[in-house]
């Protein structure tokens, strides 16, 4: 059995506990049996337990705050063991108005053997709790008869207009014949000089409400007024009315002479005589640990349901501790493993299965790159199987290609195809081929199938990052900004991190992958070009093509690109429109390529009367491309979606200096002032460099020579050898990991 890092097991165990307990908490909130109108039942219980001709006693508690350690653990057992008829909360029975807090209170009150009533206070109102209080318990202000006494509950939160409550109170007591009157209101009507940390809003507001209430208290002879909302015990006589503030049933207290844990016992005789007594809880306090123990009880009182929330908090901190331990104390090696011997794999033919979402006869950068790599590897003796979509005009017989029928074709010319990856014959064909490694060229669809097959076969998967997906948001049936700014980068990161190696064409692309969080070993390898093919073009073929196009003495700009939004063709059309009015040198712009935007772009060219300067050539067969490149004097490019810009290297191989818009795929290929120019995406800057190459023959010839020398280092043959080295290194790395894993079993 494989050994695992015990810290990792502990981390996932803690995480599992958190998930399970949060799920349980969710279950309690969403699926536990509901409770409604509890005060109705509690009033019936109180009236059954209390009669007018017998004395009774009840308890008043304030600031329960969902306390477990004090209220549930200390106060409730005392109340259950006493002769009290019922209990009243003077406010703040919950620590907040959330549903979980109300359900926690319901659970705590379930331990109480006597009836209870709640005052609607500040905490009951918080977090949209007013409707929960009304639903679970009853109205925000109300009154009941208990024996010969009248108990009155008011809303001090502002939820109910105070004018309405004063009118109701006046009408109620005008007709009332009770012998004792006790009023409960969450916010104290009287201010305190000893309450810790009190604020203006802790007292009854507004002042008009306070004044009106005091008048009613005096006018109707209310005997006792109970409030909460302060972590203190206050007892003050105003006229014939006793005002008591009680705030020690579980919330934060300071454990001093004015702020301590307590509840109040009220005794009522049949003739309306009221007595009361303070019941202080003796909570042990060591002088040194006094404040720490108070804080501990405060934290413990906030727990939703005793030990469950404690375990949740504990598990979260354990997980955090383990994570911090791994970050701080566990050493990490951020450098590649150079102690790898790829020779055992490089000394024999490598069997490579490639998965791509597009391939020849579809013309594009990725298919051309794959085809060149295929020819280069086969020339070195390797065996290849290419899994690719089926096209109508594909060759009838292809060795080493497994074509997959399409489920859906996208784009105006159906150039993007979603192959049927669910066909069992794909998996059978790949198994029968018995690959050593799988090379994936897209991070989704057939690419995902390739990664799946690699895992099934137990072989490494290498992914080449060809395409900046964020620039293809217009092809995706999702909100453009969502795909561009979030989904595209997350998709690349997730896919690349699941592979065993990632190939990127430039160092700037490697930097991008690191920035989004890719940790897989990365290899910088520019795509190869058929350099010699561009040198073998005959002058006679170029002159024939020039005559066919009627170019005469025109300087020729060439660009090669799919006619699609992300290629920024409009930028170049508008710039050429400006250029023709700024130069006397005759020129033509030949835009080679096809795509779904062709008709729109042609219309734009005609509307600007640019047909004599800007020509959409359309698709050119790959075998003729070298001649078209050699036709040009400079290569112009404005796309920002490239990861390398293979067509730029091809143009340089034909001796064309380049003017391009800066992007990650351009930065490492175009060397400023050496083989071309790169500019910001600003037409005036870009056009300035284009005009310079158009009008300065000496500069153009110098850059042409240097571009040709630069491109010589990117031959297909060298490209294939470098990729083969990457295969061998990846195979060696995966084998080393397996060996290390087995040695630990």
N, C-alpha and C positions, 0 to 999 in steps of 0.2 A: 504493500500500500504506500502511495506517495506521501511523504511528509510535507506538511504545510507550516508556514510561519505561524506560531501560536498567536502572535500579536494580530496577525491578519484575521485569524479565526475569531479572536476576541472582538476585533473591530466589527466584523460582520454580525456577530452574535448581538452586540450592543445595538447595532443598526436594526437588526430584526426585532429586538425587544421594543425599540422606539416605534417601528412600523406597526407591530401587533397592538401595542397599547394605544397608539393614536387611533388605530382602526377600532379598538374596543370602545374608546371614548366617542368616536363617531357613531358607533352602534348605539351607545347609550343615548346620544343626542337625537339620533334620527329614527331609531327603531324601538327604543324602550317604550313601554306602555305609557300613554299620555295621562296627564292629570289636569282636571279643570274644576274651577269653582270650589276650591277646598274650603273656603271660609263658610260656605253654606253648611257643610257637614260639621265644621268645628263649632259654629254657633249653636247648632242643635245639641251637640255634645255638652257645651258649656251650660246651656239652659236646662239640660237634664241633670247636670251635676250640682247646680246651684238653685237654692230656693230662697224666697223673700223672707222667710221667718227663721233663717239659720245663718250664722256667720260663714264667711268663706275667705279664702286667701288665694292670692295668685302672685306670680313672679313677673317682673318687668326686666327685660334685658335690652341692651342697646349696643349697636356695632358688633353684631355677630361676625359679619364679614366672611361667611363661609368657613368659620373656624372649625378645625378638627381637633387640634390639640387642647384648646380651652373649652369651647362650647360643647362640642360633641363628646370630648374625652373627660371633661371635668364638671361642667354645669349640668348637662342633661342627666347624668347619674344622680346628682344631688336632688334635682327636681323630681325625678322618678321615685326617689326614696322618701320624699317629703309628703305632707298632707295638702299640698297645693291643688287647687281645683283646675287651674289652667295657667298658661304662660302667654305673655304679650311681648312682641318685639316693638320697641319704640322707634325703629328705623335702622336701615343699613344691615338687614339680615344677610344680604349678599354682598360680595365684594365688587360686583358689577352686574349690569342688567342682561348679560349674555345668557343664552339658553342653557349653556353648561353650568353656569353659576346657579340658576334657578333649580336645575335638576340636582345639583349637588346639595342645595339647601333642602330640597324635598327628601333626599336620602338621609340627611342628618336629622330632620324632623321626624323621620320614620322611627328613630330610636326613642322618641319622646312618648311616654305612656299617658300623658294628659293632653287635653285640647290646647290649641294655640291660635293666636291672631297676629297679623302682621300690620305694621304701619308702613305706608308707602313713603319711602325716604329717598334721599339723594342717590344712593347706590342702586336702588330698585329702578330708578328712572334712567340711569346711564345706559349707553349702548343700545338705545331703542328698547329699553326694558319695560316701558310703560304698558305696552300691549301684552307683554308676557305676564306681567303681574296681574293685569285684568283677566287674562285668559286662565291662568293657573290658580289664582286666589279669589279675585273679585274686584269690586269697585275701588277706586283710589281714595275715596272718602266715604265713610259710613258710620253707623251707630248701632249698638246692640244694648239690650237690657239684660243685666246679669244680677239676679236676685232683686234687691232694692236699689241697685246702682245703675247708672247710665255710663256706658263706655263710648267715647266719641273719638273717631279717627279722622284727621284732616290731612289734606295733601299740601305739603309745603314746597313742592318742586316747581310750581308754575304750570304744571300740566293742566290743572283745573283752575279757572279764573278765581282769584281769591274773593272777589266781590260776591260771586255766586255762593261760595262756601259760607261766607259770613251771613248772607241772607238765610241760607239753609239752616245754619246753626241757630240763628235767632228764632226762626219759626219752630225748630225742633224743641229748644229749651223753654220757649214760651208755653208750650203745651205739655211739657214733661212734668211728671209728679214723682220722679225718683228722689231718694233720700241722700244719695251720694253721686257726685258727678266727677268723672275722671276723663281728662282729655289727653290724647296722644298726637303729637305732631313732630315730624322728623327733625326739623331745624329748630334750635332753641330760640324762644322769643326774647330771652334775656342774655345779654352779653356776659362773658366771663373774663375775669382778670388773671386766672391761673391756668386756663386751658393751654396746653402746649401746641405750638405750631398752628394756632387758629388764624383764620382769615375772615374777612368781612362776609364772604359768601357762605361761610359755615353757619351763619345765623339766619333767622327768618327774614326774608326779603319779599317785597319792598317794605319800606318803613310804614307805608299806609296800611298794609296788611297787618303788620305788627301792632300798630295803634288800634286798629279796629278789633283785632283779636283780644287785646288786653281789655278793651271796653266790654266785650261780650263776657269775658271771664269774670269781670267785676259785677256786671249787671245780673248775670244768671247764677252767681255764686258757685262757680266751678271750684271744687275742692283741691284737685291735684292736676298738674300739667306735667306730662313726661315728654322728654325729647332725647335725641341721641346726637349723632353727627360730630361729637367731640370726644376725644379719648380721655375723658375725665369723669369725675363724679362731682356734681354741683347741687347744692340744696339751698334754696333761697325762698323766704316768705315775703310775698307782696300782698299787703292787705290781709285778707283771710285765705289766700290761695298759696299753696306750696308748689314751687317750680323746681323740678328735679331733672337734671341732665345726667344720663347714665350712658357711658360709652366704654364699658370694659368687659364685654361678653366674648371677646376673642380677637378683636383688632389690635393694632399696634398700641401699646402703652409704654410708659417710661418706668413703671414700677417704683413710683415715689408716693408721696402723701396725697397727691391729687389725681394721679394717673395710675390706675391699678385695675386688676381684673376683679369683677364683682357682678352681682345682680341685686335687684331690690325686691324685697318681699312686702306685699301690700295686704293688710288685714282689714276686712270690712264687716261691721256688725249689722244686724237686721235694722237697727234704727239709724244707719248711715254714718256711724262713727268710723273714721278711717285712721288706721295706724300703719306705719311703714318702718322697715328696718333694712339697713345695709348689710348685705352678705358678701363679705370680702373673701376672695380666694387666696389661700396662703400658697403662693408660688415661690419655692425656695430660691433665694438669691445670695450668691456669694459676692461680697463687695467688689472683688476684682472682675468677676464675670457678669456683673449686673447688666451692662448694656449689651453684651454679646448674647446673653440668654434672652433678653427682650427681642432682639433682632431675630433670634432663632424661632421664637414663638410666632413672631409676625410672619416669617417665611412659611412656617409650617401651617399657619392658619389659612394661607392662601391656596393650599393644595386643594385640588378639585375634589378628590375622593380619597383622602388618606394616603395609604401606601401606594396606590396606583400612580398618582401624579408624582409622588416621590421617586418611584422607580423610573418614570419617564425622564424626570430631570437628571437623576443619577446616570441613566443610560446615555443621555445626550452628552453629559460631561465626561463620561468614560470614553465615549467615541471621540470626543474632541481631544481628550488627553492622549489617546493612542495616536490620533492623527498628528498632533503636535510632536509627540515622541518620534514618529517616523520622519517628520520634517527636520527636527533638530538633531537627533542623535544617530539616525541611520545614514551612513555615508552613501553618496550617490556618485556614479561615474557618468559624467555628461559627455565623455569622449567616445568615439567609435571604438569598437574592439578591433585592434590591429593584429591581434594574435590569432589570425585565421589563415588556414591553408586551403585555398581554393583549387589547388592542383588536381586532387582526385576527380573533380568534376570537369575541369578544363581539359584533362588529358583524354577525354572520350567525348563522343557526340552527345549533346544535350537535347533532350526532347522537350519542346516548348509548345504549350497550348495557349493561344492568344484569344481573348474575348474582346470584341469591339462592337459598338452600336452602329458603325458605318464603315464601309469598305468599298473598294473598287467594284463596279464602275462608277460609284459615286465619287465625284471629284471634291476633295477637300484636304486640308492639312493633315488630319489624322490618318485617312486612308493612304495617302501618299507616303507618310512616314512609316506606316506599318509595312507597306509593300517594299520599301527600300530596306527596312530592317530584315524582312523575310528573305530577300535576295542575298543580303550580306551574310546572314547566318547560314543559309543553305550553302553558300560558297565556302563557308568554313567547315562544312560537314554536319551541321546540326539538322534535326528533324523538326518540322513545324506543322501544327494544325491550327488553322484560323477559324474561329466560330464567329460568323457574321450574318447579317440579314440577307435575305434573298431580294434580288432586283430583277426587273423584267429583261433588261438588256445585258445581263451578266453573261460571261462566256459559258458555252454549253458544257464544257468539261474542264474541271479545275482540280488539280492534285493538291491535297493538303488543305482544302477549304471545306468546312462544314456549313452549308447554307441553311438558314432557319427562316421559315415563312413568317410574314408579318401579321400581327393582330391589328395594327393601326398605322397609318402613314400620316405624318404631320407636315405642315407647311403648304404654301400655295402650290408648289410643284411636287408635293409628297416626297420631299428629299430626306426627311427624318422618319425612320421606321422603328416601331416597337415590335421586336421579334417575339415569337411565341416561345417564351422561355420555359413553358410547362411541358414541352414535348419530351417524352422519355428517351427518344432516340438521340437527343443531344447528350444526355448523361451516358448512354451506352457508347456513343461514338468517342467521347472523351476517355472513358474507362478503357476502351479497346486500344486507344492510342498510347496509353500508359505514359503520361507526361512526367518529367522530373520536376517541372516548375510551371506555374501558370502566370501568364503576363496579361494584365488587365488594362484596358485603355479608356474605360469610362467608369465612374463611380456609382452607376445605377444600371438597372435592367440587366442586359447581358453581362455587364460588369459584376453585378451582384451574384448572378449565377456562377460566374467564374470563381468568385471568392468562396461561394458555397461548395463548389466542386473541389477546390483546394483543401477545404477543411475535411470533406468526406474522404478524399484520397490521402490525406495526411502529408501533403506536399506544400512547399512555400508558395506564396502569392506575391507578385511584384506588380505595382501599379504605376503607370506613367501619367503624371498630371499634365494633360495636354491643354485643357480648356478652362478659362475663367468663367465659371457657371453664372456668376452674378450678372454678367453682361447678356445673358440669354433669358432674362426674366420675361420678355415679351412672348416667349414660346410656352410659358408655363401657365396653366389655368389657376393661378393664385394671385393675390394682390402683389403687384410688382415690387413695392418697397419691402414687403414681408419676405419675399423670396430673395431679393437682392441683398438685404442687410442682415438677414438672419439664417434663413433655411439653407441657402447655397453654401455658406461657410461651414455651418454645422454638418451638412452632408459630407463635404470634403474631409473635414476633421475626423468624423466618425469612421468613414470608409478607410482613409489612409492609416488610421491607428489600428485597424483590424488586419492590415496587410503586413507582410514581413519585410518589405522594402518599398521605397517610393523613389521613382526617377523623375527629376525635374530638369528642364532645359537650361535654366539660368539660375544664378545665385540670388537674384532678386525674387524669383519664384520660391526658392528655398526659404528665404527670409519670411515671405508671406505665410508659408505653411507653418513655420515655427511660431509666428505671431498668433495664429488661430488655434494653436495647441497641438499640432502634430508631433508625436514623439517617436514615430517609427524611423529607423535608419534611412537617411535620405542621400541620394547620389545625384550630383549635378552632371548631366550628360546632354549636351546639345544634340538635336536631331541632325543626322547626316544628310548631305546633298551629293548628287551625282556630279561632282566637280568636273571630271574629265569630259563628260558629255557636253558641257558648256564650252569647252575649249575646242571641241571637234566640229563645231558649226561652221559650214562653209560660207564664205563671203557671197558666193553666187546665190545661195538660198536666201540670205538676208536681203540682197538687192532685189530678187524676184518678189519677195513679200513687200518690200518698200514700194516697188513699182505698182504692185496690186492695190495697195492702199492709197496710192497717189500722194505720197509724202513729199516728193521733190526735195527742197532744201530745208524742210521743217526740222527743227529739233524735236525729239520724241521723248515724251514722258511715258513711262509704263507703270502700271499698278496691277496687282493680281489679288483678287479677293472675291469671296462670295458676296453677292449683292443682297445684303441683309442689314438690318438696323444697327447691329452692334459693330459693323465694319466702318461706320462713319463716312459713308460715301458722300452724303450731302455736304459735309465740311469741305471736301475737295472740289466738288462742283462749284460751290460758292466762291472758293478761293481762285479757281481758274477763271471764273467770270470776272473777278477783279484783276487778275494778272493780264488778261488780254488788253486792258486799257492802260497798263503801266509799262509795257515793253513793246519794242518795235521788232524784236526777234520773232520770226514765225515759229509756231510750235503746234504740236498735236499731243493730246492726252489719250492714251489707249488703256481703257479699263477692261482687263481680262477677267472673266468669271461670269457666273450666272447665279440667279437666286430669285426669291419670291418678290423682291423689291424692284425688279428690272423695269416693269411697265411704269411704275411711279417715277423712277429716276429718269427714264427716257422722256417722260412728259416734262419734267423739270428742266432738262437740258434744252428741249425744244422751246419751252416758254421763255428761256433766257437767251434764245438764239445762239446757242453754243455748239451747234452740230458741226461746225467747221473746226472746232478746237477740242471737243470732248466726245469720244466715241466709246460706246458700250460694245465691246468686241464679242462678248458672249463666251461660252466655254470653248477651250482649246484642248485638243487631245494631248495627253502628257508627253507623247513622243515628239510633239512639235513645239513644246514650250521653250526649249533652249533657243530656237530661232527667234521667237517673239521677244525673249529677253534681250538678245543681241541686237535687236532692232532699235532698242532704246538708247538714250543718252544719259538718263537718270531715272531712278526709281522713286516714286512718291507713295506715301503710306500714311494713313490717319487712324487706323484701327487702334483701340485701346483694350481689346479683348484677347490679345495674343498672349500665350505663355512664352513663346520664343520668336515667332515670326519667321517661319522657315522660308517663306518667299523672299524675305530680305536677304538671307544667305544665298539663295539661288540668284538673285539679282546681282549680288556682289561677285558671284562666280562668273557671271557674264560681264563683269567689269563695270557695273553701274553703281555710281555713288548714290546714297540714299538720303531722302529727307522724310522724317517720320515724327509723329507725335509721341512724346514720352509716355511710356507705360512699362509695366513689369517685364513684358516680353521684348522690349526694344532696348532697355537700359544696358544690357550686357553685350549686345550685338553691334549696335551702332556706336562707334567711338567718335565723339565730337571733333569735327575738323580733320579727322583722319580718313575715315571711309564714308563720311556723310555728316548729316546734322540731325539733331533731335531737339524738338521745341515743345513748349507747353501747348495745350490745346487752344491756341489763340491764332486766328487766321492771319493777323498781321505779322506775327513772329514766324509762323510756318512759311508764309508766302515770301517773306524777305529772303529766306534761305533758298527757296525754289528759284526765285528770280536771280539770285547770285549764281547758282549753277547754270541757269539758262544763258546768262550773258557773259560769264567769265570762262572762256574756253580753257585757259591754262589751269585754273583751279579745278575745273571738272576733270581734266585729264590726269592731274595729280591724284585726286581722290579716287579716280577710276582705277589707276594702277595699284593704289594701296588697298582698295576694296578687293581686288582680285587676289592679292597676296593674303589678305585676311581670310578669305573664303577657302583657301587651299587647305587649311587645317581641319576642315569639316567634311571630309570625304565619307561616302557611305561605308567604305571598307573599314576605316578607322572607327566609325560609329558602331558597326557590328561587333568589332573586336572589344570595344569598351563595354557594350551592353552584355556581351558574353562574360566579361570579367565581373560585371555586377551580378549576373546569374550565379556564377561560381561562388562569389563572396556570400550571397544570400543563402545558398545551399549549405555552405560551410557554417554560417552563423546558426541556422536552424538545427543543423546536425549537432553542433556544440551544445546548444540548449537542451536537445534531447538527451545527449550523453550525460550532461550535468543532472538532469532530472532523474534519469535512471540510476545514477550513482547515489542519489539520496533516498532511493526506495529501500 
